Protein backbone atom coordinates (compact mmCIF):
# COMPACT_ATOMS: atom_id res chain seq x y z
CA UNK A 1 0.00 0.00 0.00
CA UNK A 2 1.28 3.43 -0.86
CA UNK A 3 2.21 5.55 2.11
CA UNK A 4 0.92 9.09 2.23
CA UNK A 5 2.32 11.41 4.86
CA UNK A 6 -0.22 13.75 6.41
CA UNK A 7 0.42 17.36 5.41
CA UNK A 8 0.66 20.40 7.65
CA UNK A 9 -0.71 23.82 6.77
CA UNK A 10 1.55 26.81 6.38
CA UNK A 11 1.70 29.18 9.34
CA UNK A 12 0.07 32.10 7.59
CA UNK A 13 -3.67 32.33 6.87
CA UNK A 14 -5.07 32.13 3.37
CA UNK A 15 -6.47 35.31 1.87
CA UNK A 16 -10.14 35.69 0.98
CA UNK A 17 -9.22 35.29 -2.69
CA UNK A 18 -8.01 31.73 -2.11
CA UNK A 19 -9.57 29.29 -4.55
CA UNK A 20 -10.65 25.74 -3.83
CA UNK A 21 -7.95 23.08 -3.77
CA UNK A 22 -8.00 19.34 -4.28
CA UNK A 23 -6.03 16.32 -3.14
CA UNK A 24 -3.26 14.31 -4.78
CA UNK A 25 -4.33 11.55 -7.17
CA UNK A 26 -1.70 9.26 -8.64
CA UNK A 27 -3.96 8.38 -11.58
CA UNK A 28 -4.51 12.08 -12.36
CA UNK A 29 -0.78 12.69 -12.10
CA UNK A 30 -0.17 9.86 -14.58
CA UNK A 31 -2.63 11.46 -17.01
CA UNK A 32 -0.74 14.72 -16.72
CA UNK A 33 2.64 13.08 -17.43
CA UNK A 34 1.36 12.34 -20.94
CA UNK A 35 0.08 15.89 -21.41
CA UNK A 36 3.33 17.37 -20.12
CA UNK A 37 5.34 15.07 -22.36
CA UNK A 38 3.33 16.08 -25.41
CA UNK A 39 4.73 19.61 -25.16
CA UNK A 40 8.06 18.22 -26.43
CA UNK A 41 6.47 17.08 -29.71
CA UNK A 42 6.44 18.80 -33.10
CA UNK A 43 3.85 21.50 -33.63
CA UNK A 44 2.22 19.75 -36.58
CA UNK A 45 1.80 16.52 -34.62
CA UNK A 46 0.35 18.45 -31.70
CA UNK A 47 -2.23 20.28 -33.80
CA UNK A 48 -3.61 16.98 -35.11
CA UNK A 49 -3.06 15.25 -31.74
CA UNK A 50 -1.05 12.50 -33.41
CA UNK A 51 2.16 12.75 -31.41
CA UNK A 52 2.80 9.10 -30.60
CA UNK A 53 2.92 7.79 -27.03
CA UNK A 54 2.41 11.26 -25.52
CA UNK A 55 -0.93 11.61 -27.31
CA UNK A 56 -2.17 8.19 -26.17
CA UNK A 57 -2.74 8.91 -22.50
CA UNK A 58 -6.03 8.71 -20.59
CA UNK A 59 -6.90 12.28 -21.59
CA UNK A 60 -6.79 13.56 -25.16
CA UNK A 61 -6.86 17.06 -26.59
CA UNK A 62 -9.54 17.79 -29.16
CA UNK A 63 -8.03 18.43 -32.63
CA UNK A 64 -9.14 21.76 -34.00
CA UNK A 65 -8.88 23.41 -30.58
CA UNK A 66 -5.09 23.21 -30.30
CA UNK A 67 -2.84 26.26 -30.56
CA UNK A 68 0.92 25.79 -30.42
CA UNK A 69 2.67 28.83 -28.94
CA UNK A 70 6.36 29.27 -29.71
CA UNK A 71 9.23 31.69 -29.28
CA UNK A 72 11.92 30.53 -31.66
CA UNK A 73 14.62 32.93 -30.46
CA UNK A 74 14.33 31.54 -26.92
CA UNK A 75 13.55 27.96 -28.04
CA UNK A 76 10.26 27.87 -26.12
CA UNK A 77 7.03 26.03 -26.80
CA UNK A 78 3.67 25.45 -25.16
CA UNK A 79 0.31 24.27 -26.38
CA UNK A 80 -3.23 25.24 -25.47
CA UNK A 81 -6.34 23.20 -26.25
CA UNK A 82 -9.55 21.69 -24.98
CA UNK A 83 -9.34 18.36 -23.20
CA UNK A 84 -11.72 15.50 -23.86
CA UNK A 85 -13.22 16.12 -20.40
CA UNK A 86 -14.09 19.73 -21.31
CA UNK A 87 -11.33 21.53 -19.43
CA UNK A 88 -8.72 23.68 -21.14
CA UNK A 89 -5.08 22.56 -20.98
CA UNK A 90 -1.92 24.66 -21.01
CA UNK A 91 1.26 22.59 -21.20
CA UNK A 92 4.74 24.13 -21.25
CA UNK A 93 7.70 22.33 -22.80
CA UNK A 94 10.83 21.81 -20.77
CA UNK A 95 14.42 22.20 -21.85
CA UNK A 96 15.31 19.99 -24.79
CA UNK A 97 17.23 16.90 -23.55
CA UNK A 98 20.25 17.75 -25.73
CA UNK A 99 20.62 21.05 -23.86
CA UNK A 100 19.75 19.79 -20.39
CA UNK A 101 23.27 19.56 -18.95
CA UNK A 102 24.11 23.15 -19.90
CA UNK A 103 20.75 24.36 -18.56
CA UNK A 104 21.36 22.64 -15.22
CA UNK A 105 24.75 24.36 -14.97
CA UNK A 106 23.06 27.71 -15.65
CA UNK A 107 20.59 27.08 -12.81
CA UNK A 108 23.47 26.92 -10.35
CA UNK A 109 24.13 30.63 -10.98
CA UNK A 110 20.55 31.85 -11.48
CA UNK A 111 19.63 35.36 -10.38
CA UNK A 112 16.44 37.17 -9.43
CA UNK A 113 14.20 39.56 -11.34
CA UNK A 114 11.14 41.46 -10.11
CA UNK A 115 7.60 40.24 -10.76
CA UNK A 116 5.92 42.61 -13.20
CA UNK A 117 2.40 43.92 -12.71
CA UNK A 118 -0.22 42.77 -10.19
CA UNK A 119 -0.47 39.38 -8.57
CA UNK A 120 2.78 39.14 -6.64
CA UNK A 121 4.01 42.52 -5.33
CA UNK A 122 7.55 42.38 -3.99
CA UNK A 123 8.19 38.93 -5.45
CA UNK A 124 11.59 38.08 -6.87
CA UNK A 125 11.62 35.43 -9.57
CA UNK A 126 14.20 33.16 -11.15
CA UNK A 127 15.12 35.28 -14.15
CA UNK A 128 15.16 32.58 -16.82
CA UNK A 129 11.85 30.96 -15.88
CA UNK A 130 10.02 34.25 -15.49
CA UNK A 131 11.26 35.78 -18.74
CA UNK A 132 10.47 32.54 -20.56
CA UNK A 133 6.91 32.62 -19.25
CA UNK A 134 6.49 36.30 -20.17
CA UNK A 135 7.60 35.50 -23.72
CA UNK A 136 4.72 33.02 -24.12
CA UNK A 137 2.04 34.45 -21.82
CA UNK A 138 0.27 36.90 -24.19
CA UNK A 139 -0.27 34.24 -26.86
CA UNK A 140 -1.32 31.67 -24.26
CA UNK A 141 -4.02 34.03 -22.97
CA UNK A 142 -5.24 34.78 -26.50
CA UNK A 143 -5.47 31.04 -27.21
CA UNK A 144 -7.40 30.38 -23.99
CA UNK A 145 -9.86 33.15 -24.80
CA UNK A 146 -10.14 31.81 -28.34
CA UNK A 147 -11.46 28.44 -27.18
CA UNK A 148 -13.72 30.02 -24.59
CA UNK A 149 -11.78 28.42 -21.77
CA UNK A 150 -13.83 27.54 -18.72
CA UNK A 151 -11.72 25.60 -16.23
CA UNK A 152 -8.00 25.66 -16.99
CA UNK A 153 -5.47 23.00 -15.97
CA UNK A 154 -1.74 23.72 -16.29
CA UNK A 155 1.21 21.34 -16.46
CA UNK A 156 4.84 21.10 -17.48
CA UNK A 157 8.15 19.34 -16.91
CA UNK A 158 11.54 20.84 -16.05
CA UNK A 159 11.70 24.44 -17.35
CA UNK A 160 8.08 23.90 -18.38
CA UNK A 161 7.18 23.13 -14.76
CA UNK A 162 8.75 26.39 -13.65
CA UNK A 163 6.68 28.27 -16.22
CA UNK A 164 3.56 26.33 -15.23
CA UNK A 165 3.82 27.42 -11.60
CA UNK A 166 4.23 31.06 -12.62
CA UNK A 167 1.33 30.69 -15.07
CA UNK A 168 -0.97 29.47 -12.31
CA UNK A 169 -0.55 32.68 -10.31
CA UNK A 170 -0.59 34.96 -13.35
CA UNK A 171 -3.63 33.37 -15.04
CA UNK A 172 -5.55 33.42 -11.76
CA UNK A 173 -4.71 37.12 -11.37
CA UNK A 174 -5.83 37.67 -14.98
CA UNK A 175 -9.27 36.23 -14.23
CA UNK A 176 -9.01 32.70 -15.61
CA UNK A 177 -10.75 29.92 -13.67
CA UNK A 178 -8.13 27.41 -12.56
CA UNK A 179 -8.84 23.73 -11.93
CA UNK A 180 -8.77 22.47 -8.35
CA UNK A 181 -5.52 20.53 -8.87
CA UNK A 182 -2.49 20.86 -11.12
CA UNK A 183 0.56 18.61 -11.54
CA UNK A 184 4.11 19.42 -12.56
CA UNK A 185 7.16 17.19 -12.86
CA UNK A 186 10.79 17.94 -12.02
CA UNK A 187 9.84 21.47 -10.96
CA UNK A 188 12.77 23.83 -10.19
CA UNK A 189 12.56 26.62 -7.63
CA UNK A 190 11.04 29.49 -9.61
CA UNK A 191 10.93 32.34 -7.09
CA UNK A 192 11.80 33.60 -3.62
CA UNK A 193 10.05 33.13 -0.29
CA UNK A 194 7.71 36.09 -0.94
CA UNK A 195 6.59 34.39 -4.15
CA UNK A 196 6.09 31.04 -2.40
CA UNK A 197 4.12 32.73 0.41
CA UNK A 198 1.96 34.67 -2.05
CA UNK A 199 1.35 31.54 -4.11
CA UNK A 200 0.16 29.74 -0.99
CA UNK A 201 -2.00 32.64 0.19
CA UNK A 202 -3.74 33.07 -3.16
CA UNK A 203 -3.92 29.50 -4.46
CA UNK A 204 -3.59 27.40 -1.32
CA UNK A 205 -1.05 24.75 -0.34
CA UNK A 206 -2.85 21.86 -2.08
CA UNK A 207 -3.56 23.36 -5.50
CA UNK A 208 -0.27 22.47 -7.15
CA UNK A 209 1.39 19.08 -6.71
CA UNK A 210 5.05 19.16 -7.69
CA UNK A 211 5.92 15.53 -8.41
CA UNK A 212 9.59 14.77 -7.68
CA UNK A 213 11.25 11.52 -8.73
CA UNK A 214 13.66 10.53 -5.94
CA UNK A 215 17.08 12.11 -6.64
CA UNK A 216 16.06 14.33 -9.56
CA UNK A 217 18.58 17.18 -9.51
CA UNK A 218 16.34 19.91 -10.92
CA UNK A 219 13.98 20.43 -7.93
CA UNK A 220 17.09 21.31 -5.88
CA UNK A 221 17.95 24.18 -8.23
CA UNK A 222 18.38 27.11 -8.06
CA UNK A 223 19.77 26.62 -4.56
CA UNK A 224 17.76 27.60 -1.50
CA UNK A 225 20.77 29.44 -0.07
CA UNK A 226 20.62 31.76 -3.10
CA UNK A 227 17.25 33.05 -1.90
CA UNK A 228 14.92 30.71 -3.80
CA UNK A 229 12.06 28.80 -2.18
CA UNK A 230 9.63 26.20 -3.51
CA UNK A 231 5.92 26.87 -3.60
CA UNK A 232 3.84 24.06 -2.06
CA UNK A 233 3.29 21.12 -2.37
CA UNK A 234 5.86 18.43 -3.17
CA UNK A 235 4.94 14.79 -3.79
CA UNK A 236 8.11 12.74 -3.44
CA UNK A 237 8.34 9.34 -5.15
CA UNK A 238 10.87 6.67 -4.30
CA UNK A 239 13.41 5.52 -6.87
CA UNK A 240 11.23 2.69 -8.23
CA UNK A 241 8.18 5.01 -8.16
CA UNK A 242 6.21 2.41 -6.23
CA UNK A 243 5.50 4.63 -3.21
CA UNK A 244 5.31 8.33 -2.43
CA UNK A 245 4.95 10.93 0.29
CA UNK A 246 2.67 13.95 0.07
CA UNK A 247 4.86 16.53 1.75
CA UNK A 248 3.96 19.40 4.06
CA UNK A 249 2.71 22.82 3.01
CA UNK A 250 5.95 24.74 3.51
CA UNK A 251 7.31 23.93 0.05
CA UNK A 252 10.58 22.79 1.64
CA UNK A 253 9.65 19.73 3.72
CA UNK A 254 12.86 18.44 5.38
CA UNK A 255 11.42 14.91 5.33
CA UNK A 256 11.00 14.80 1.54
CA UNK A 257 13.57 15.39 -1.21
CA UNK A 258 15.27 18.05 0.94
CA UNK A 259 16.29 15.18 3.24
CA UNK A 260 18.79 13.92 0.67
CA UNK A 261 22.43 14.86 1.17
CA UNK A 262 23.13 14.36 -2.52
CA UNK A 263 20.46 14.58 -5.21
CA UNK A 264 22.09 14.91 -8.60
CA UNK A 265 20.30 12.48 -10.89
CA UNK A 266 19.56 13.51 -14.46
CA UNK A 267 18.11 10.07 -15.24
CA UNK A 268 15.49 10.54 -12.51
CA UNK A 269 14.65 13.91 -14.07
CA UNK A 270 13.89 12.26 -17.40
CA UNK A 271 11.68 9.47 -15.98
CA UNK A 272 8.37 10.33 -14.34
CA UNK A 273 5.87 7.70 -13.21
CA UNK A 274 7.90 5.24 -15.29
CA UNK A 275 7.44 7.22 -18.49
CA UNK A 276 10.26 8.92 -20.48
CA UNK A 277 8.55 12.29 -20.15
CA UNK A 278 10.76 14.23 -22.59
CA UNK A 279 10.98 11.41 -25.15
CA UNK A 280 7.41 10.23 -25.80
CA UNK A 281 6.79 11.69 -29.28
N, C-alpha and C positions, 0 to 999 in steps of 0.2 A: 504494500500500500504506500502511496506517495505521502511523504511527510510535508505538512504545511505548517510553518511557524506562525503563530498568532502575531499580528502586527500591532504596533503601538502608534497612537496619533502623535502628530507634531505638537510642540508645546504651545504654539500660537493658535488662536481661534480663526476659523474660516470666516471670510467676509460674506456679506449678504448676497453678493453676486456669485457665490459658489454654485456650481452646477452639479447635478446628480452624478454619482460615481457608481461603478460596478464592482465586481469581484473577478479574480483571476480565473480563467478557464483555459486549461491546456489545449482543448480541442479548438477553441477560438484562436489561440496563439498559433496553432499549427496552420489554420486557414490563412492567417496573416503572413506566415513565412512565405507561402506561395505568392501572395500579392506583393510583398516586399521584394522578393526575388525577381518578379516580372519587370520591375523598374530597370533591371540591367539589360533587358532585351531591346532589339532594334525597334525603332519607331513604327516601321511598317507592320511588323508582326504584332506589336501592341495594338495598333488601330483596328486590326481584324481579330484580335484576341486569338492568335494562332502562334503562340510563342513557346511551344514545347511544354516541358514538364511544369514550368512556372504557371502556365495558363490552364493546367489540369487539376487545380486544387478544388476543395469543397465549394468555394465561392468563385463565380466567374464575373467578368465585367461585360456589360452588354455592348457588342459592336455597334458603332454608329453614335455612341455617347462618349467615346474616348478621345481626349485631347492629350497629345504628347507635348510637354513644355520643355524647351531646351535653351541652354546658353552655351553656344559652341566655344566661345573664347575662354570660358571657365570650365568647360567639359562637364556640364551639369545636365541632368535630365530628371523629370518627374512625369507622372501621368495622372490624369483626372478622368473619372468616368462614373457610370452608375452600376452598382453591383446588382447581381441577380436577386438579392433580397430587398432591393429598393433604396438602400443607402448610397451615398456618394463616397467614392474612395479617392484619396490623394496619397500617392506612394512616391517617395523620393529615392532616387538611386544613390548608392554609396560610391565610394572610390573604386575605380576599376582595379581588379586584382593585380594587373601588371604594374600599377603605380602605388600599390598598398604600402610597400616597405618605405618608400620615400615619404609618403603621407604620414605614416606613423612617426618617422623621425621629425617631421615638421611639428607634430602635435607636442613633442617634448619641449618646444620653445614657443608655444602659442602665446599670444598676448590678447589683451582685452580691448573691446571697443564699446561705446555707449549704445544702449537701446535707443532707437529713433522713434519718436512719436509716442502716442498713449499706450497704455497696457502694462508697462513695466518701468515706471520712473525710477531713476537711480540705478538701474540694472547695468551690469557690465558683462558683455558677452564674449565668448570665444570668437575672435575676429573672423576666421575662415568660415566657420559654420554660419555665422550671422550674415555675412556678406553674400555667401552662397544662397541662403534663403531669400534675401532681399532681391537677388538677381532673378529669382523665379516667381516670387510672390504675386506681382501684379497679374501675370498671365494665369497663374493658378486661380486667383479670385475671379477673373473673367470667365475661365472655363467652368468653375462651380456655378456661377450665376447663369451661364449659358445652358446648363442642364437642369436649371431650377432646383438646385441642391436643397434637400430637406435636411436630413441628418447626415453629418460628415464624419467619416472615420479616416484616420491618418496613420500611416506606417512608414517604415524605412529601416535600412540596415546600414551600420557604419556611419559615414558622413551623412547618409540619408536619414539615419535615426536622429542625428543631431539637428538636422533641418526639420524633421517631423515634430520634435519637441517644441522648437521655436514656433512652428506653424500652429500648433495647438493653442498657444497663448495668443498669437497674433490673430488667427481666424476667429477665436472667441471674442476678442476685443472688437473685431470688425463686424460682428453681428451674426456670424454663421453658427448654426446649431450643431454642436459637437455630440458625437455618440457617447454613451456612458462609459465605454472602455476603449482603450487604444493600446497597441502593442508595437514595441520597437525591439530591435535585435542588435547587440553589439554597440550600444549607445555610448558615445563619449560624453564627457562633461562639457556642456555647451554654454555655461554661464557661471556667475558668481553666486554667493550665498543669498544676496538680495533677489536675484532671479529665481533661485530655488524656492525661497520663502514666498515670493509673489506667486509663482506657479502653484504652490500648495494652497495659498489663500484663495486664489481665484478658481482653480480647477479641482482642488482636493487632492488628497494623498493616495487615492485609489482610482484615479482616472487614467493614468498612464502606467502601464506595466513594462518596465525595461528588462527584457529577457537577457540574461547573461549566461553564456556557456562557460562554465568552470574557470579556466585560466585565460580566457580571452583577454588580450592585452589592451584593447581599445577602451573598454569602460574605465580603465585606470588612467586615462589620458584625457585632456591635459592634467597635470598633477594637481592634487588637492593643495599642496603647499604653495602652488603658484596663485592661489586665490580662486580656484574653480570648485564648484560643489554640485553634486548630482541633484536633480529634481527627483521626487519620489515617483514610483516605488520600484525597487529592484525585485526581480524573481530570479534566483540563482539556481541553475541546474548543475548537477554533478557531471563528471567527465563523460559517463556513458549516457547521460540525459535520460536516466531512468527514475530520478527523483529530483525534487526541487524544494526550495524554501521561498515563501513569500516574505520578503524582508520588511523591516519597520518603516515608518513614515518619514524618517529623517533624510532619506536619500543616500546616506552613508552609514549603513548598518554595519557595525564592526563584526557581526557574526555571519555576514555573507561574503561577497567576493573581497571586501576590504580586509577580511581575516587572513588572506593569503600573503605570505612574505614575498613570494615571487609569483607574478602572473604575467607571463610574456608570450603567450601562445598565439601565433597567427593562425594555426590550423583550427583552433577552437573558434576563432573569429569567423572562419569561413564555413562553419558547420553549425547550423541551428536546427534543433529538433530533428537531428539526423537527416537533414537536407542540405545540399551544397548551395547555400542561399544566393551566392553571387555567380553561380554557374549552372543555372537551370533552364537556359533558353534553348 
